[in-house]
Amino acid sequence: MAPIFITGIGTGIGKTFISALLARALEADYWKPIQAGYEGGTDSEYVQHTLTGTASIVHPEVYKLKMPASPHIAAREEGITISIQKICEQVPAINRNLIIEGAGGLLVPLNGSEFVADLIKALGAKVILISRNYLGSINHSLLTARVCREMNLPVIGWIFNDQYLHYEEEIVHWSNYPQIASVPYMRTENGNFIEAQTAALQKQLKGFL
């Protein structure tokens, strides 16, 4: 069973929230192998809270770096080098779906020569792309899609997060990757909202997985 890798068109576009929803919808475990910056709490801690009451397990990070920066810089500050091989050796051994959340986008450097996209290939993961509507997001989305094609990454499709307009249709058209779902904007991610979006994703994912 290939893991599902969640990446996006940049930083701060909702990967962690969507990862939590997907873990709930698929009754999957969650794993973020690289965390850069944790003063305000880690992404794993947020997902653990969101998965309260479920059987899903949040697996520990391989690299938990203090500096909120690109992973290769944060690792350098601590005198270490991120190893894709080490991450692959620590993939959780489970018999169900695994949601893996990346750091930033596809071309975020992990060390002096490898990027998040290289980690995806090494893990043999399928990819769900997260996009968010802001000025420049079409460009960032299509650049992300182009990298996926050039590296032959197996993309399942797009999940659009936050406020969305016609740009969704254009990104789907120009990228030629399908739309899985759209998650609407909600100022407060309360329990009712999370339950509703989980139920919607369960239905929407059936045609893709």
C-alpha positions as CSV (number, residue, x, y, z in Angstrom):
1,M,0.0,0.0,0.0
2,A,1.7,3.2,-1.2
3,P,1.7,6.1,1.3
4,I,0.1,9.3,0.3
5,F,2.4,12.3,0.4
6,I,0.8,15.7,1.0
7,T,2.6,18.6,-0.6
8,G,1.6,22.0,-1.9
9,I,2.4,25.1,-3.8
10,G,4.2,26.7,-0.9
11,T,4.3,27.3,2.8
12,G,1.2,28.2,4.8
13,I,-1.4,26.9,2.3
14,G,-3.1,24.4,4.7
15,K,-1.1,21.2,4.2
16,T,-1.4,20.3,7.9
17,F,-5.1,20.9,8.2
18,I,-5.8,18.9,5.0
19,S,-3.5,16.1,6.2
20,A,-5.5,15.9,9.4
21,L,-8.8,15.7,7.4
22,L,-7.4,13.1,5.1
23,A,-6.2,11.0,8.0
24,R,-9.7,11.1,9.5
25,A,-11.4,10.4,6.2
26,L,-9.2,7.4,5.4
27,E,-8.7,6.2,9.0
28,A,-5.0,6.6,8.2
29,D,-1.9,7.2,10.3
30,Y,0.0,10.5,10.0
31,W,3.7,11.2,9.7
32,K,5.7,14.3,9.2
33,P,9.3,13.2,9.0
34,I,10.8,16.7,9.0
35,Q,9.6,19.5,11.3
36,A,11.5,22.8,11.0
37,G,10.4,25.2,13.7
38,Y,8.4,24.2,16.8
39,E,8.2,27.1,19.2
40,G,4.5,27.5,18.7
41,G,3.9,23.7,18.6
42,T,4.6,21.1,15.9
43,D,2.3,20.1,13.1
44,S,2.2,16.6,14.6
45,E,0.8,18.0,17.8
46,Y,-1.9,19.9,15.9
47,V,-2.8,16.7,13.9
48,Q,-2.8,14.7,17.1
49,H,-5.4,17.1,18.6
50,T,-7.5,16.9,15.5
51,L,-7.4,13.1,15.5
52,T,-8.6,12.8,19.1
53,G,-11.1,10.0,19.4
54,T,-9.9,8.1,16.3
55,A,-7.7,5.1,16.0
56,S,-5.1,6.9,13.9
57,I,-1.6,7.1,15.1
58,V,0.7,10.2,14.8
59,H,4.2,8.9,14.3
60,P,7.2,10.8,15.6
61,E,9.4,13.0,13.4
62,V,12.7,11.8,12.1
63,Y,14.1,15.3,12.2
64,K,12.7,17.9,14.7
65,L,14.6,21.1,14.0
66,K,14.3,24.2,16.1
67,M,14.7,26.9,13.5
68,P,11.7,27.9,11.5
69,A,13.5,27.9,8.1
70,S,14.1,25.7,5.1
71,P,15.0,22.3,6.4
72,H,18.6,22.3,5.0
73,I,19.3,25.6,6.8
74,A,17.6,24.5,10.1
75,A,19.6,21.3,10.0
76,R,22.8,23.1,9.3
77,E,22.3,25.3,12.3
78,E,22.2,22.2,14.4
79,G,25.2,20.6,12.8
80,I,23.4,17.8,11.1
81,T,22.6,16.8,7.5
82,I,19.1,15.5,6.6
83,S,19.3,12.0,5.0
84,I,16.6,10.7,2.7
85,Q,17.9,7.2,3.3
86,K,17.5,7.6,7.1
87,I,13.9,8.8,6.6
88,C,13.1,5.8,4.3
89,E,14.5,3.4,6.9
90,Q,12.1,4.8,9.5
91,V,8.9,4.6,7.5
92,P,6.2,3.4,10.0
93,A,5.4,-0.3,9.5
94,I,1.6,-0.3,9.3
95,N,-1.1,-2.2,7.4
96,R,-3.3,0.8,6.5
97,N,-3.1,4.1,4.8
98,L,-0.3,6.5,5.8
99,I,-0.5,10.2,5.3
100,I,2.9,11.8,5.0
101,E,3.2,15.6,5.2
102,G,6.1,17.3,3.5
103,A,7.8,20.5,4.4
104,G,6.9,23.5,2.2
105,G,6.8,22.7,-1.5
106,L,8.4,20.2,-3.9
107,L,11.7,22.1,-4.4
108,V,12.3,22.9,-0.7
109,P,15.9,21.7,-0.2
110,L,16.6,19.0,2.3
111,N,20.3,19.0,2.1
112,G,23.0,20.2,-0.4
113,S,21.7,18.1,-3.3
114,E,18.2,16.7,-2.6
115,F,14.7,18.2,-2.4
116,V,11.3,17.2,-1.1
117,A,10.4,15.8,-4.5
118,D,13.4,13.5,-4.2
119,L,12.0,12.2,-0.9
120,I,8.7,11.5,-2.5
121,K,10.3,9.4,-5.2
122,A,12.4,7.5,-2.6
123,L,9.3,6.8,-0.5
124,G,7.4,5.5,-3.5
125,A,4.5,7.6,-2.5
126,K,1.5,8.9,-4.4
127,V,0.9,12.6,-4.2
128,I,-2.0,14.9,-3.3
129,L,-1.4,18.6,-4.2
130,I,-2.7,21.4,-2.0
131,S,-3.5,24.8,-3.5
132,R,-4.8,27.9,-1.9
133,N,-6.2,31.0,-3.7
134,Y,-4.0,34.1,-3.5
135,L,-2.4,36.4,-5.9
136,G,0.2,34.3,-7.7
137,S,-1.3,30.9,-6.8
138,I,-2.0,29.9,-10.3
139,N,1.6,30.4,-11.3
140,H,2.8,28.5,-8.2
141,S,0.3,25.7,-8.8
142,L,1.3,25.2,-12.4
143,L,5.0,25.3,-11.6
144,T,4.3,22.6,-9.0
145,A,2.4,20.5,-11.5
146,R,5.3,20.9,-14.0
147,V,7.8,19.6,-11.5
148,C,5.6,16.6,-10.8
149,R,5.5,15.8,-14.5
150,E,9.2,16.3,-15.1
151,M,10.0,14.0,-12.1
152,N,7.2,11.4,-13.0
153,L,5.6,11.8,-9.6
154,P,2.3,9.9,-9.4
155,V,-0.2,12.7,-8.7
156,I,-3.7,11.7,-7.5
157,G,-5.1,15.2,-7.8
158,W,-5.7,18.6,-6.3
159,I,-7.4,19.6,-3.0
160,F,-8.2,23.3,-3.0
161,N,-8.2,24.9,0.4
162,D,-9.6,28.2,1.8
163,Q,-11.4,30.6,-0.6
164,Y,-11.6,29.5,-4.2
165,L,-13.0,31.0,-7.4
166,H,-12.7,30.1,-11.0
167,Y,-8.9,29.6,-10.5
168,E,-9.6,26.0,-9.5
169,E,-11.0,25.2,-13.0
170,E,-8.1,26.8,-14.7
171,I,-5.5,25.0,-12.6
172,V,-7.2,21.7,-13.2
173,H,-7.4,22.5,-17.0
174,W,-3.8,23.7,-17.4
175,S,-2.2,21.1,-15.1
176,N,-4.3,18.2,-16.4
177,Y,-4.6,16.9,-12.8
178,P,-8.1,16.3,-11.5
179,Q,-9.8,18.1,-8.6
180,I,-10.4,15.8,-5.7
181,A,-12.1,18.3,-3.4
182,S,-12.5,21.9,-2.2
183,V,-12.4,22.7,1.5
184,P,-14.1,26.1,2.2
185,Y,-12.7,28.8,4.4
186,M,-13.6,28.7,8.1
187,R,-12.3,31.2,10.6
188,T,-12.5,28.7,13.4
189,E,-11.9,25.0,12.7
190,N,-14.5,23.7,15.2
191,G,-15.6,20.1,15.6
192,N,-18.7,20.4,13.5
193,F,-16.7,21.9,10.6
194,I,-14.1,19.1,10.8
195,E,-16.7,16.4,10.9
196,A,-18.5,17.8,7.9
197,Q,-15.4,18.1,5.9
198,T,-14.2,14.7,6.9
199,A,-17.5,13.2,5.7
200,A,-17.3,15.1,2.4
201,L,-13.8,14.0,1.7
202,Q,-14.7,10.3,2.4
203,K,-17.2,10.5,-0.5
204,Q,-15.0,12.5,-2.8
205,L,-11.9,10.3,-2.4
206,K,-13.8,7.1,-3.5
207,G,-13.2,7.8,-7.1
208,F,-9.5,8.4,-6.7
209,L,-8.1,5.8,-4.3
